[in-house]
Amino acid sequence: MKKLNREIAFNLVFWSLYFLYEWFGLAALSGEYRSYFLNACMALPLAFIISYLTVHVFIKKYYNKGKKLQFWIIQVSVSLVLLLCRRLINYYLIYPQYFPGAQQVPVFSAGKLIVELVNLYLITGVYSMFYFVRSWYEERQKAQSLLQEKTLAELELLKSQVQPHFIFNALNNIYSTALKTSPDTAKLIAHLSSFLNYNLYEAKQSFVALTAELAYVKHYIELQKNRYGHKLDAAINIYDELNDLHIAPLLLLPLIENSFKHGIANSLRPGWIRVDVSRHAGYFSIKIENSIEEKTTANNEKNGGIGIKNVQKRLDLIYPHAHEFRIVESPHSYLVILKIMTVK
């Protein structure tokens, strides 16, 4: 809401100044305040439309997503339409009453059209400059924030590295012994060992293979199956080839933990968790859905907020303008949909 208020305030100030320039700035040269007032009333909407569409629609929807050809086609098309509108309004409405001498130039004069186009895009350029400078500043702040978080995480990892290494090595020794006497126990130890190994080594990287992240989640689910037994029905469904895809490490575990904490753990009846992974043209999607009892829906939203918000913050930092994160709630299920773009 605060950001929206700043946007509204900026636009009000910017376009008010532009209107005053078109009115008083030009009228001061000739004293024709009434005629230039009407001219400003005509110029403002057209300049606002092309500026808004360029900055907030065309650049974000096409140019920033690599669709540069589509960007230029639609940009030029809209510009020509608005240019024609401006020229016709001037020629047939404004000029006859206030500037009759201007009608001596043909309506489709190349020179006049170029002048009109330049005037139209001068203000668009100034408007865009403010947003580009602000966007550059915000990206710089995000990069610094991400670097600080990574540094702090590495420091914390170094502080706690001795004990996990000891546990990891001890588990391997216990696994060798348990394999001879209790195969089921050995399987659990193997899952826990792989879980710790991922935390110690692979999670330190900026990006990991998506298959490795899913294997990590699977180890966690297998350990939870031992805890909940028949009460839990969990499955990971992979529908496409994923070997060439990568993801930031430890993004999925908070979402899985949320499914257990606010779904299975709070349910008196057996519950389920389903993870569906698929790839599409330009992105891959991960859907994590869990069953909930109807009375726990509000509790799920309230208590699960911290983990969800942390994931959303990491996504904004690591995948700015290259991800989609949605939550779909129903009386009996809680669905998280994560889409990450693979083509920028």
Secondary structure as the mmCIF struct_conf table of DSSP 4:
data_model
#
loop_
_struct_conf.conf_type_id
_struct_conf.id
_struct_conf.beg_label_comp_id
_struct_conf.beg_label_asym_id
_struct_conf.beg_label_seq_id
_struct_conf.end_label_comp_id
_struct_conf.end_label_asym_id
_struct_conf.end_label_seq_id
HELX_RH_AL_P HELX_RH_AL_P1 LYS A 2 LEU A 20
HELX_RH_PI_P HELX_RH_PI_P1 TYR A 21 GLY A 25
HELX_RH_AL_P HELX_RH_AL_P2 LEU A 26 SER A 30
HELX_RH_AL_P HELX_RH_AL_P3 TYR A 33 TYR A 52
HELX_RH_PI_P HELX_RH_PI_P2 LEU A 53 PHE A 58
HELX_RH_AL_P HELX_RH_AL_P4 ILE A 59 LYS A 61
TURN_TY1_P TURN_TY1_P1 TYR A 62 TYR A 62
HELX_RH_3T_P HELX_RH_3T_P1 TYR A 63 LYS A 65
TURN_TY1_P TURN_TY1_P2 GLY A 66 GLY A 66
HELX_RH_AL_P HELX_RH_AL_P5 LYS A 68 ILE A 89
HELX_RH_PI_P HELX_RH_PI_P3 ASN A 90 ILE A 94
HELX_RH_AL_P HELX_RH_AL_P6 TYR A 95 TYR A 98
HELX_RH_3T_P HELX_RH_3T_P2 PRO A 100 GLN A 104
BEND BEND1 VAL A 105 VAL A 105
TURN_TY1_P TURN_TY1_P3 VAL A 107 PHE A 108
HELX_RH_AL_P HELX_RH_AL_P7 ALA A 110 LYS A 159
TURN_TY1_P TURN_TY1_P4 SER A 160 SER A 160
BEND BEND2 GLN A 161 GLN A 161
HELX_RH_AL_P HELX_RH_AL_P8 VAL A 162 THR A 181
HELX_RH_AL_P HELX_RH_AL_P9 PRO A 183 LEU A 200
TURN_TY1_P TURN_TY1_P5 TYR A 201 TYR A 201
HELX_RH_3T_P HELX_RH_3T_P3 GLU A 202 LYS A 204
BEND BEND3 GLN A 205 SER A 206
STRN STRN1 VAL A 208 ALA A 209
HELX_RH_AL_P HELX_RH_AL_P10 LEU A 210 TYR A 228
HELX_RH_3T_P HELX_RH_3T_P4 GLY A 229 LYS A 231
STRN STRN2 LEU A 232 ILE A 238
BEND BEND4 ASP A 240 ASP A 240
TURN_TY1_P TURN_TY1_P6 ASN A 243 ASP A 244
STRN STRN3 HIS A 246 ILE A 247
TURN_TY1_P TURN_TY1_P7 PRO A 249 LEU A 250
BEND BEND5 LEU A 251 LEU A 252
HELX_RH_AL_P HELX_RH_AL_P11 LEU A 253 SER A 259
HELX_RH_PI_P HELX_RH_PI_P4 PHE A 260 ILE A 264
TURN_TY1_P TURN_TY1_P8 ALA A 265 ASN A 266
BEND BEND6 LEU A 268 ARG A 269
STRN STRN4 GLY A 271 HIS A 280
TURN_TY1_P TURN_TY1_P9 ALA A 281 GLY A 282
STRN STRN5 TYR A 283 SER A 291
HELX_RH_3T_P HELX_RH_3T_P5 GLU A 294 THR A 296
HELX_RH_AL_P HELX_RH_AL_P12 THR A 297 ASN A 303
TURN_TY1_P TURN_TY1_P10 GLY A 304 GLY A 304
HELX_RH_AL_P HELX_RH_AL_P13 GLY A 305 ILE A 318
BEND BEND7 TYR A 319 TYR A 319
TURN_TY1_P TURN_TY1_P11 PRO A 320 HIS A 321
BEND BEND8 ALA A 322 ALA A 322
STRN STRN6 HIS A 323 SER A 330
TURN_TY1_P TURN_TY1_P12 PRO A 331 HIS A 332
STRN STRN7 SER A 333 MET A 341
BEND BEND9 THR A 342 THR A 342
#
